[in-house]
Amino acid sequence: MTVSQTLEFLASFRPRWNRDMEADLLERFQLDPTRKASSLSKGQKTQLALIGAVCPEPELLVLDEPTSGLDPIVRREFIETVIGAYHSSDPENRTVFVSTHLIAEFEGLIDEFTIVEQGRELLTMEADDARDRFQKIRVCFPQPPSGLDLAGALSVRQSGREMEILADGNSKLLLERLRARQPEELHCQSLSLEEIFVAAGTLAKARL
C-alpha cells in the first residue's frame, strides 16, 4: 500500500479521524502520499506510524519510544508541536503515556513519571514535586573543607575547594550547614528529570 492507502486503512477502524491533522503531518514530515510504505526508511515508517496514532485523537495515547529513528530536528518538532499540541488542545480529556529513554527531550511535557529499572519501579512522582525534592547544591570555600556534616546527602563530590551535593528532600538543612562554614559561593537548583533518573538509581542501590 501507499502512504495514503495505509492511512485510509487505519482510519477505517476508527470512529473519528482528523484529516486536517493528517495533511499537516504529511507536509511537516515531507512524506509523499503516493509512495509505497514498504519503500520508506525506518525514520519515515516511524513518522507514518505516529500519524496513524495521533490522527484518531484518542483519549489515551500510548507511545513506546515514539521518536526512535527520527533525526534530532524532527524529534524536537514532533515532541513540541505534535504531542504537546495534541495534549494541550484538550488536557482534561487527553492523556499521553510515553515510554522513553530520551528523558530530556520530554522534560517540558511531563506531568508525572515513573522510573523503572530492570522491571522494578524505582520512583513515581509528579514532576514538580520531584524537582522540589531533588536539589543540586554547588559550593566553593576559601579553603578545602574538612569535617563537614553532610549526613543525608544523596551524593557528594569534592574537587579541592569546590563541592557538588545532591539533596534528597533535605536541601534546607544541608544549606544551613554549608552556610555556617561561610562559603565564597553557594548555589542551589532543581535537578532535571534526567538527573533525577540517575539520582533515583543511586538511591535505589543505596537501599539494597
N, C-alpha and C positions, 0 to 999 in steps of 0.2 A: 504494500500500500504506500501511497504518497503521504507526505506530512499532513496534507489536508484531509485525506481519506482516514488516516489514523485518528485525527481529532474528531471527525464525524462519527467514527466507530465508537470512540469513548463517550461522546456526547449522547449517543443513542441510549446509553444505560442510565443517564442522569435526568432527574426531574427538571433541572434548570441548568443553563449553560450561558455564560456571559460572552456573547460574540464580540462585543467591543473589546473586552479584555483579551480575548484570543487574538484579534487582529493587532492590538497594541503590542502584545508579547512577541508575536511572529515578527513584527517590524523591529522591535527592540533587540531581539536575538538574531535578527537578519537570517531567519530561516525561510527558505524557498518552499512555499506550499506545494509546488509541483514535483519536488524532489522525492525520490524514493527514500522511505525511512531507513531501509536497510543499508543505504549508502552513506548515512550520516556518520560523523565522527563520534567518539564516546561523549565528548562535551556537548555536541549538538543533540544527541539522543537524551542526555540529561535535561537539556533545555526543553525538548519536546515533552518529556515526562512531567516536568514541572508545570508546563502549560496545561497538561491534562489533569493535574492535581488541583490547580488553583481555579480554573475556569468554572467548575461546578459550584464554587462558593460554598463549600461545606461549613457547618458549624464547627466541626473539629477537623483540622488539617494536620495529618501526621507525616512528618518528613524525616527520613533516615539519611543522614549525610547528604542533604539536598544540593550542596554546592560542589560535590565531588566531581572532578573532571572539568570544572569551569575555570577559565583563566581569572586572575585576581580582579581585573576591571569588571568583568561580567558578574563575578561573585558579589562584589560590593554593590553593584547596581541592583542585582536581583534581591539581595537581602533588604536593602533600604527601600527600593521603590516597589517591589512586588510583595514580599512578605510583610513589610512594615505597613504599606498602604492597605493591603488586604485586611489586616487585623484592625487597624485604626478606623477603617470605614464603618465598622460595626463592632466595637470592642466588647460590648455587653453580651453579644451572642456568638462571638467567634473566638476559638482557642487554637493556637498553633503549638503543636508539640513537636519539638525538634531534638533529634539525637545527633550530636556532632562532636568532633574533636577540635573544631576551629572556634573555640570559645570566644576569642577576642572579636571575631567578625560579627557575632550576635550580641555583643555587650550591651548596646543601647536598646535592644528589643526585649531582653529577658526580664520577666516579672518574678518568676520563681524557677528554681533549678534544683536538680538532683545530681550529685556526683556519684558515679558508680565505678568501682574498680574491681576487676576480676569477679564480676557478678554480685558484689556486695555493695549495698548502699552506704556511702560514707557520710553524706550530708545532704539534707533537704532544707532549703531556706528560701525566703523571699529575698530577692537581690538586694534591696535597700537595707534590709536587716543584716545581711551578710557583710555589706560594706561598712556598716556601723560597728559590727563585731570585730572584723579583722582589719587591723591597722598596721601600717609600716611606720616605724619611728627611726629617723636618722638624726644622729647626734655627733657633735665634734667637741672634744675637750681641749683645754690648753696643753695637757699632758696625757699620755696614755693612761686610762683609768685602771684602777685595781680595786678589788673588794666590793664591786657593785652588787647589790642585791636585786637581781632580775628574775627572781623565782616567779614562775607562772608565764614567762615569755615562751612563745611557741618556738622561736629560734633566735639565736644571737650570733651575729658575725662582726668580728672586730678586725680592723686594719690600722694599727698604730693608734692615733688619737680619735679615729672615727669608728662608729658602730652603727649597725643596722639591726633593728629589733622588730620582730613580728609579734604583735599582741593579739591575743585571743580573748576579746571582751574585757581586758583589764588595762587598756591603754592609759586611762586616767591615773591609776596607781603607779604604773611604770614611769609616766611623765613626771609625777611628783618626785619620785626617787631620783630621776635624772636631773631635774631642776635643782635639787638640793646640792648637787655637785657643781653647780654654776658652769654649765657648758657654754662654749662660744657660740654654737649654733644648735638649734633643736627644731626639728620639723616632724609633723605627723600627718599622714594622709591615708585614705582608704585604699585597700588593695583592689586591683582589677579582678574581675571574675576568674580570669586565667590564673592570676597569682593565688586567689583563694583556692582554686583547684589544687595547686601544688601544695599549699599550706594544709589543706584538708588531708592530703596523702600523708604529710608529715605527722599530723595529729593522729591519724588512724594507726600509723606504725608505732607511735609513742604509747598508744593504749594497749597494744598487743603484749 
